[in-house]
Amino acid sequence: MSWHFTDDHAAFRAAVHAYLAAEPVRNTAMLTLLDTPDQIAGARGWWTDPADGRVAGAVLVSPARVPLLAAMPDAAARALGAVLPGAAGVTAVRGESGTVEAFARALAEVTGRSWTPERGMRLFRLGTLVPPHPAPPGAARLAGPADLPLALTWMREFARAIGEDPDTDYTAAIEGRVTAGRLRLWETAGETVAMASVSPVLSGQARISLIYTPPAHRGHGQGPVFRVLLGSRAPARALAALSSVANAPRCLPPPPCDHTHRTPLPDPA
């Protein structure tokens, strides 16, 4: 068998890090989770090529029992559908569309359930950063502990807007961003009107996400100015994960399932 599974996060990280870091854009989500093991529950695994023993695929499972698939050959994804621990209870899977489809077809053969696309997402590479003109009134600041209630409310609104579960407990995710200085707020005339987050810099790239402005404050350019502000402080391979303009995960009803594909990005000309 070419799939290997472990509950030892350090062993998993040691096995897959070089493979993931070789294509950091395609594997950006899993690279982030390598350093946040508290957001992983259940199986961690990697696939080795039978021909040469090289690692060429990886999977981990979130606390919500949603497998996240790294970029991998179709053969690895098909094999995973037959051997993933707890596969019978999988109702959603995330990863690049081709990889997810190969996994879903194999899982359907094992479980007898059908699947269907539910949501697709795109990851955009930031190019030349051009500040909006005119600039929005106000200024950005780091979020602090006192901002947690507002940030959590906006996180739930953001989740609802992109079709995710607003009742999920996002406390740890938001607290982590605040503690690490990765959540920014925009203030206008003393009122907080928008937020955005940036991921840690991993393998030379970072993601800008959670760009959220409540409906009453939209249309003033806070989103674009956040991308300029955060992108200018990130490395050259900064990415903008614009979930709010997504289409939308792949599904296995019954029960419902969710798959998100991330489009590989060409190098800028």
Disulfide bonds with the S-S distance in Angstrom:
none
